């Protein structure tokens, strides 16, 4: 057998795949580097100007008057009997605000969750059980709209008017001071988002742990850059407050309800719509005390590969695939908004580039083995190709360094070191998630109704809710 042709063919495949991946990595690397540059320039400017003149706000600065307007917390719950009771008990015990109410939306065919919420509501008037009209699961937006209608009915019957609505999930660990922050800032902004910091799961160091790294960067750097560019601030769906003016305005445009029931990522879309309507949003990074951890929402994230893939596939369908049709590209002349939406939707293309790189690596290994066994000299890289690979190597080292640094800022040195191997785990999850997302999106195009593809949750029972730095 003439192994020369086989080796030549493998070398050609490796070169083409590597070239495709290298160009893709270069574009993505420059894109990420631009975000880093804006973040560091903005941070340096603020420290040199604003922070020299004014002390940074801390939690103690957010004092709430005893006659404060009511804040309402919406919690949409489908099949959450394992966690909803502990979540509500913790929230009621922790929250420091004189006037709030928890609205919990459940489904008529979810008896276990209904019973868990009803037991707490019977003993605490601040908890309102709302059973939706349709059996679940529908979409989270559908459940939130049922809560919205219940709020309107209560306001008509009791008088008064909620100042804002706060969104939380059934597994969230609510911070004691978050309503104080929302109460102050929601007067000036249509939406206020707190950082989301996943809880470290010692039983899932890699799968659940990779969320630590992603949210550390997203809610320390990326949302800050979006805000600086004046782009719409996508909401995380938890730990976010929405001003009544925003809810009323969007509900008017949507025929009476503020959330789009056909969307799988209603929180993301709501934040963008606020920006389109001219409302402002802010990421509120308020430390508990000078030099201390920020006030944040904490929760355990999916701990198994299947659960993580299903969750990320839902995000990808709503943001990167269906988002093209549903939200468009924003204002034509708002380059910052268009850039951010492009970044939101680049995940499928990024995974394609990533898959090409891994494929090239596997074929390169086979080609190298054949070169060694046949004695055929491997081809030499030309100067431009070698330069391209060198630039990508530098960008990769920088990207990993940023991931380590931002994880370390939120979780300390130990988790920062784990961020390196978790980068590979995140890539694997992303590739599986894109495959699942494409099939789900094709089903939606064929007319299949969107459904709440949720994951099982658990609530912390120990000191895991405290930040580790």
Phi, psi and omega per residue, in radians:
X1 nan 2.376 -3.140
X2 -1.465 1.651 -3.101
X3 -1.209 -0.276 -3.129
X4 -1.049 -0.734 3.120
X5 -1.169 -0.648 3.122
X6 -1.126 -0.793 3.139
X7 -1.118 -0.728 3.121
X8 -1.071 -0.742 -3.142
X9 -1.121 -0.752 3.113
X10 -1.120 -0.704 3.119
X11 -1.085 -0.682 3.132
X12 -1.159 -0.732 3.116
X13 -1.099 -0.780 3.136
X14 -1.053 -0.778 -3.101
X15 -1.102 -0.806 -3.105
X16 -1.160 -0.747 3.132
X17 -1.151 -0.714 3.121
X18 -1.148 -0.674 -3.139
X19 -1.139 -0.779 3.111
X20 -1.054 -0.827 -3.119
X21 -1.154 -0.695 -3.100
X22 -1.131 -0.737 3.112
X23 -1.145 -0.724 3.094
X24 -1.092 -0.757 3.121
X25 -1.132 -0.630 3.137
X26 -1.122 -0.795 3.133
X27 -1.107 -0.823 3.122
X28 -1.124 -0.662 3.141
X29 -1.145 -0.720 3.096
X30 -1.148 -0.683 3.099
X31 -1.033 -0.845 3.122
X32 -1.154 -0.652 -3.140
X33 -1.122 -0.620 3.096
X34 -1.117 -0.688 3.076
X35 -1.083 -0.782 3.121
X36 -1.048 -0.769 -3.095
X37 -1.088 -0.787 3.130
X38 -1.098 -0.730 -3.124
X39 -1.083 -0.830 -3.079
X40 -1.227 -0.635 3.083
X41 -1.138 -0.782 3.131
X42 -1.108 -0.762 -3.139
X43 -1.099 -0.762 3.131
X44 -1.124 -0.693 -3.140
X45 -1.146 -0.751 -3.137
X46 -1.126 -0.690 3.129
X47 -1.189 -0.560 -3.114
X48 -1.425 -0.326 -3.078
X49 -2.095 -1.286 -3.017
X50 -1.092 -0.856 -3.022
X51 -1.296 -0.252 3.023
X52 -1.357 -0.457 -3.107
X53 -1.679 -0.516 -3.089
X54 -2.250 2.416 3.068
X55 -1.257 2.535 -3.140
X56 -1.181 2.355 -3.141
X57 -1.116 2.543 3.075
X58 -2.269 3.008 -3.022
X59 -1.038 -0.633 -3.109
X60 -1.117 -0.331 -3.141
X61 -1.355 -0.216 -3.087
X62 -1.737 1.521 -3.115
X63 -1.727 2.313 -3.093
X64 -1.841 2.314 3.103
X65 -1.250 2.636 -3.120
X66 -1.159 -0.415 3.114
X67 -1.742 0.510 -3.103
X68 -1.093 2.621 3.066
X69 -1.148 2.752 -3.066
X70 -1.295 2.410 2.946
X71 -1.905 2.465 -3.100
X72 -2.072 2.324 3.109
X73 -1.839 2.175 3.070
X74 -1.721 2.246 3.058
X75 -2.226 1.970 3.087
X76 -1.567 2.222 -3.015
X77 -2.332 2.018 2.980
X78 -2.130 2.099 3.130
X79 0.984 0.886 -3.085
X80 -2.069 0.477 -3.083
X81 -1.110 -0.408 -3.119
X82 -1.283 -0.420 -3.012
X83 -2.172 -0.398 -2.956
X84 -1.110 -0.634 3.134
X85 -1.106 -0.832 3.127
X86 -1.133 -0.657 3.127
X87 -1.107 -0.809 -3.125
X88 -1.173 -0.744 3.110
X89 -1.039 -0.755 -3.140
X90 -1.154 -0.763 -3.140
X91 -1.093 -0.796 -3.124
X92 -1.120 -0.598 -3.133
X93 -1.354 -0.500 -3.012
X94 -1.632 -0.772 -2.926
X95 -1.017 2.264 3.135
X96 -1.913 1.529 3.129
X97 -2.762 2.397 -3.029
X98 -1.366 -0.234 -3.008
X99 -2.591 1.589 3.098
X100 -2.577 2.851 3.097
X101 -2.528 2.506 3.117
X102 -1.811 2.073 3.056
X103 -1.799 2.104 -3.111
X104 -1.989 2.074 -3.128
X105 -1.648 2.251 -3.140
X106 -2.290 3.095 -3.089
X107 -2.027 2.584 -3.088
X108 -1.118 -0.373 3.132
X109 -1.737 0.362 3.116
X110 -2.165 1.254 -3.023
X111 -1.068 -0.676 -3.071
X112 -1.093 -0.752 3.124
X113 -1.211 -0.695 3.094
X114 -1.002 -0.821 -3.110
X115 -1.116 -0.690 -3.124
X116 -1.124 -0.735 3.139
X117 -1.275 -0.718 -3.110
X118 -1.068 -0.639 3.142
X119 -1.084 -0.709 3.131
X120 -1.323 -0.719 3.141
X121 -1.074 -0.569 -3.141
X122 -1.149 -0.453 -3.118
X123 -1.818 -0.061 -3.107
X124 -2.556 2.008 -3.095
X125 -1.194 -0.164 3.124
X126 -1.392 -0.155 -3.138
X127 -1.830 2.233 -3.099
X128 -2.072 2.020 3.104
X129 -1.486 2.196 -3.137
X130 -2.164 1.991 3.108
X131 -1.671 2.068 -3.093
X132 -1.187 2.864 -3.070
X133 -1.377 -0.335 -3.048
X134 -2.017 2.567 3.081
X135 -1.180 2.618 -3.107
X136 -1.718 2.963 0.020
X137 -1.560 2.453 2.966
X138 -1.773 -2.092 2.971
X139 -2.113 2.804 3.115
X140 -1.069 -0.641 3.128
X141 -1.073 -0.666 3.101
X142 -1.080 -0.734 3.116
X143 -1.161 -0.714 3.119
X144 -1.116 -0.642 3.106
X145 -1.172 -0.589 3.055
X146 -1.109 -0.658 3.080
X147 -1.172 -0.686 3.116
X148 -1.063 -0.777 3.125
X149 -1.143 -0.622 3.095
X150 -1.157 -0.674 3.104
X151 -1.090 -0.783 3.134
X152 -1.082 -0.691 3.107
X153 -1.112 -0.747 3.138
X154 -1.127 -0.704 3.140
X155 -1.140 -0.655 3.102
X156 -1.154 -0.699 -3.094
X157 -1.340 -0.638 -3.012
X158 -1.776 -0.347 -3.002
X159 1.471 2.980 -3.113
X160 1.487 3.065 -3.039
X161 -2.730 2.222 3.133
X162 -1.156 2.447 -3.137
X163 -1.333 -0.632 -3.103
X164 -2.818 2.832 3.057
X165 -2.003 2.302 3.115
X166 -1.894 2.334 -3.136
X167 -1.752 2.365 3.038
X168 -2.515 2.774 3.025
X169 -1.791 2.906 -3.021
X170 -1.221 -0.253 -3.133
X171 -1.806 0.073 -3.038
X172 -1.301 2.465 2.941
X173 -1.661 1.881 -3.053
X174 -1.384 2.341 3.108
X175 -1.378 2.461 -3.080
X176 -1.030 -0.596 -3.029
X177 -1.735 0.123 -3.016
X178 -1.180 -0.643 -3.120
X179 -1.184 -0.512 3.070
X180 -1.119 -0.706 3.115
X181 -1.174 -0.808 3.120
X182 -1.058 -0.734 -3.094
X183 -1.010 -0.663 -3.112
X184 -1.403 -0.827 -2.981
X185 -1.392 -0.411 -3.067
X186 -1.243 -0.230 3.050
X187 -1.226 -0.408 -3.069
X188 -1.907 -0.221 -3.083
X189 -2.340 2.671 3.092
X190 -1.353 -0.592 3.098
X191 -2.376 2.483 3.077
X192 -2.252 2.174 -3.122
X193 -1.989 2.221 2.986
X194 -1.518 2.715 3.041
X195 -1.085 2.564 3.017
X196 -1.895 2.105 -3.130
X197 -2.131 1.808 3.136
X198 -1.014 2.587 3.094
X199 -1.387 2.377 3.052
X200 -1.125 2.242 3.116
X201 -1.846 1.900 -3.080
X202 -1.153 -0.329 3.126
X203 -1.560 -0.103 3.134
X204 -2.500 1.206 -3.047
X205 -1.081 -0.563 -3.035
X206 -1.717 -0.937 -3.058
X207 -1.186 -1.024 3.104
X208 -1.154 -0.595 -3.087
X209 -1.139 -0.494 -3.089
X210 -1.203 -0.356 3.042
X211 -1.156 -0.568 3.099
X212 -0.991 -0.806 -3.092
X213 -1.174 -0.759 -3.084
X214 -1.182 -0.775 -3.129
X215 -1.264 -0.510 3.093
X216 -1.056 -0.735 3.107
X217 -1.322 -0.760 -3.056
X218 -1.120 -0.742 -3.035
X219 -1.752 0.194 2.978
X220 -2.024 -0.564 -3.032
X221 -2.114 -0.978 -2.950
X222 -1.140 -0.765 3.103
X223 -1.198 -0.521 3.075
X224 -1.119 -0.710 3.125
X225 -1.170 -0.727 3.102
X226 -1.028 -0.764 3.138
X227 -1.103 -0.719 -3.141
X228 -1.125 -0.582 -3.137
X229 -1.433 -0.112 -3.111
X230 1.338 0.300 3.123
X231 -1.435 2.807 3.108
X232 -1.043 2.442 -3.102
X233 -1.679 1.825 3.134
X234 -1.181 2.381 -3.131
X235 -1.493 2.636 3.140
X236 -1.509 -0.131 -3.130
X237 1.473 -0.167 3.067
X238 -2.413 2.636 3.104
X239 1.072 0.555 -3.135
X240 -2.274 2.458 3.117
X241 -1.934 2.425 3.135
X242 -2.093 2.138 -3.123
X243 -1.115 2.615 -3.131
X244 -1.064 -0.618 3.126
X245 -1.052 -0.696 3.130
X246 -1.177 -0.766 3.127
X247 -1.085 -0.775 3.140
X248 -1.129 -0.735 -3.103
X249 -1.122 -0.790 -3.100
X250 -1.290 -0.619 3.085
X251 -1.090 -0.655 3.107
X252 -1.096 -0.704 3.136
X253 -1.254 -0.436 -3.045
X254 -1.814 0.267 3.081
X255 1.396 0.448 3.028
X256 1.972 -0.225 3.116
X257 -2.175 2.492 -3.028
X258 -1.483 -0.348 -3.029
X259 -1.923 2.452 -3.088
X260 -1.432 1.938 -3.040
X261 -1.253 -0.210 3.103
X262 -1.630 0.069 -3.081
X263 -1.751 2.507 3.030
X264 -1.603 -0.203 3.142
X265 -2.341 1.102 -3.077
X266 -1.100 -0.536 -3.133
X267 -1.184 -0.821 3.099
X268 -1.016 -0.853 -3.096
X269 -1.160 -0.624 -3.139
X270 -1.083 -0.767 3.128
X271 -1.062 -0.721 3.111
X272 -1.162 -0.673 -3.131
X273 -1.139 -0.648 3.076
X274 -1.015 -0.750 3.122
X275 -1.113 -0.708 3.127
X276 -1.092 -0.636 -3.140
X277 -1.392 -0.024 3.094
X278 1.603 0.086 3.101
X279 -1.389 2.636 -3.121
X280 -1.697 2.664 3.064
X281 -2.311 2.695 -3.109
X282 -2.498 2.444 2.958
X283 -1.598 1.967 -3.043
X284 -1.638 1.763 3.083
X285 -1.767 1.561 -3.067
X286 -1.894 2.057 3.127
X287 -1.260 2.597 3.102
X288 -1.129 -0.609 3.083
X289 -2.734 2.853 -3.083
X290 -0.947 2.140 -3.127
X291 1.426 -0.016 -3.090
X292 -1.611 -3.136 3.124
X293 -1.192 2.697 -3.135
X294 -1.392 2.696 3.012
X295 -1.183 2.139 -3.025
X296 -2.589 2.863 3.017
X297 -1.622 2.346 -3.136
X298 -2.167 2.548 3.129
X299 -2.893 2.728 2.993
X300 -1.373 2.371 3.094
X301 -1.795 2.919 -3.058
X302 -0.847 2.384 -3.046
X303 -1.848 -0.152 3.137
X304 -2.024 2.753 -3.104
X305 -1.062 -0.794 -3.117
X306 -1.064 -0.783 -3.117
X307 -1.136 -0.727 3.134
X308 -1.138 -0.699 3.129
X309 -1.123 -0.753 -3.136
X310 -1.135 -0.712 3.133
X311 -1.138 -0.811 -3.095
X312 -1.243 -0.522 3.071
X313 -1.116 -0.687 3.098
X314 -1.091 -0.765 3.105
X315 -1.068 -0.746 -3.100
X316 -1.153 -0.701 3.114
X317 -1.072 -0.837 -3.064
X318 -1.241 -0.585 -3.020
X319 -1.744 -0.924 -2.989
X320 -1.526 -0.478 -3.076
X321 -1.840 -1.168 3.126
X322 -1.152 -0.411 -3.129
X323 -1.061 -0.505 3.097
X324 -1.029 -0.745 -3.089
X325 -1.441 -0.630 -2.946
X326 -1.447 -0.713 -3.019
X327 -2.002 -0.172 3.107
X328 1.121 -2.622 -3.060
X329 -2.076 0.173 3.108
X330 1.386 -2.882 -3.104
X331 -1.170 2.397 -3.026
X332 -1.058 -0.666 -3.066
X333 -1.603 -0.007 -3.136
X334 -1.603 1.540 -3.043
X335 -1.136 -0.610 3.129
X336 -1.098 -0.738 3.119
X337 -1.113 -0.764 -3.133
X338 -1.140 -0.670 3.109
X339 -1.103 -0.789 -3.114
X340 -1.147 -0.676 3.119
X341 -1.197 -0.603 3.056
X342 -1.093 -0.726 3.116
X343 -1.131 -0.668 3.120
X344 -1.061 -0.545 -2.998
X345 -1.829 0.154 -3.079
X346 -1.483 -0.133 -3.024
X347 -0.973 -0.840 3.130
X348 -1.040 -0.703 3.108
X349 -1.187 -0.669 3.123
X350 -1.116 -0.662 3.116
X351 -1.194 -0.638 3.082
X352 -1.074 -0.749 3.092
X353 -1.115 -0.734 -3.136
X354 -1.116 -0.750 3.118
X355 -1.091 -0.684 3.103
X356 -1.103 -0.656 3.134
X357 -1.166 -0.778 3.110
X358 -1.149 -0.670 3.090
X359 -1.080 -0.787 3.117
X360 -1.070 -0.645 3.138
X361 -1.126 -0.737 3.140
X362 -1.161 -0.813 -3.131
X363 -1.152 -0.636 3.090
X364 -1.062 -0.689 3.102
X365 -1.081 -0.753 3.122
X366 -1.148 -0.735 3.134
X367 -1.127 -0.686 3.122
X368 -1.106 -0.710 3.110
X369 -1.103 -0.710 3.116
X370 -1.189 -0.692 3.078
X371 -1.022 -0.716 -3.104
X372 -1.209 -0.731 -3.066
X373 -1.332 -0.514 -3.108
X374 -1.666 -0.260 -3.122
X375 1.400 0.121 3.111
X376 -1.365 2.238 -3.095
X377 -1.192 2.379 3.102
X378 -1.217 2.658 -3.139
X379 -1.214 2.607 3.114
X380 -1.585 2.494 3.104
X381 -1.330 2.411 3.066
X382 -1.315 2.947 -3.011
X383 -1.067 -0.765 -3.104
X384 -1.175 -0.718 3.120
X385 -1.126 -0.753 3.123
X386 -1.094 -0.706 3.110
X387 -1.126 -0.714 3.137
X388 -1.078 -0.760 3.120
X389 -1.162 -0.635 3.129
X390 -1.156 -0.736 3.114
X391 -1.101 -0.739 3.126
X392 -1.117 -0.628 3.109
X393 -1.119 -0.701 3.108
X394 -1.149 -0.755 3.116
X395 -1.113 -0.643 3.117
X396 -1.151 -0.771 3.115
X397 -1.074 -0.731 3.110
X398 -1.102 -0.753 -3.117
X399 -1.121 -0.740 3.111
X400 -1.155 -0.632 3.111
X401 -1.126 -0.701 3.097
X402 -1.129 -0.732 3.114
X403 -1.057 -0.783 3.132
X404 -1.101 -0.781 -3.086
X405 -1.120 -0.813 -3.079
X406 -1.262 -0.598 3.030
X407 -1.128 -0.707 3.118
X408 -1.115 -0.639 3.112
X409 -1.087 -0.591 -3.080
X410 -1.626 -0.518 -2.980
X411 -2.250 -0.107 3.124
X412 1.694 3.105 -2.988
X413 -1.172 -0.677 -3.067
X414 -1.081 -0.867 3.126
X415 -1.163 -0.529 3.114
X416 -1.069 -0.699 3.127
X417 -1.219 -0.622 3.096
X418 -1.155 -0.360 -3.112
X419 -1.089 -0.457 -3.125
X420 -1.157 -1.001 3.107
X421 -1.177 -0.452 -3.134
X422 -1.219 -0.325 3.094
X423 -1.078 -0.678 3.101
X424 -1.176 -0.732 3.120
X425 -1.058 -0.743 3.106
X426 -1.052 -0.649 3.108
X427 -1.128 -0.741 3.141
X428 -1.119 -0.783 3.112
X429 -1.056 -0.738 -3.136
X430 -1.072 -0.716 -3.121
X431 -1.148 -0.765 3.090
X432 -1.146 -0.660 -3.108
X433 -1.153 -0.694 3.124
X434 -1.107 -0.729 3.111
X435 -1.050 -0.807 3.130
X436 -1.150 -0.692 -3.111
X437 -1.100 -0.698 -3.132
X438 -1.105 -0.734 3.119
X439 -1.137 -0.716 3.122
X440 -1.146 -0.689 -3.137
X441 -1.164 -0.703 3.089
X442 -1.090 -0.641 3.075
X443 -1.107 -0.694 3.092
X444 -1.125 -0.702 3.112
X445 -1.121 -0.495 3.128
X446 -1.432 -0.029 3.078
X447 1.849 0.062 3.137
X448 -1.256 2.333 -3.115
X449 -1.230 2.416 3.092
X450 -1.178 2.505 -3.140
X451 -2.294 2.740 -3.113
X452 -1.324 1.642 -3.135
X453 -1.528 1.234 -3.023
X454 -1.494 2.930 3.106
X455 -1.994 2.744 3.106
X456 -1.216 2.519 -3.084
X457 -2.142 2.796 2.958
X458 -2.441 2.668 -3.027
X459 -1.922 2.431 -3.115
X460 -1.146 2.519 -3.136
X461 -2.082 0.176 -3.086
X462 -2.416 -2.638 -3.105
X463 -1.489 0.267 -3.125
X464 -1.133 -0.276 -3.122
X465 -1.322 -0.216 -3.114
X466 -1.517 2.431 -3.129
X467 -1.159 2.530 3.118
X468 -1.950 1.982 -3.122
X469 -2.246 nan nan
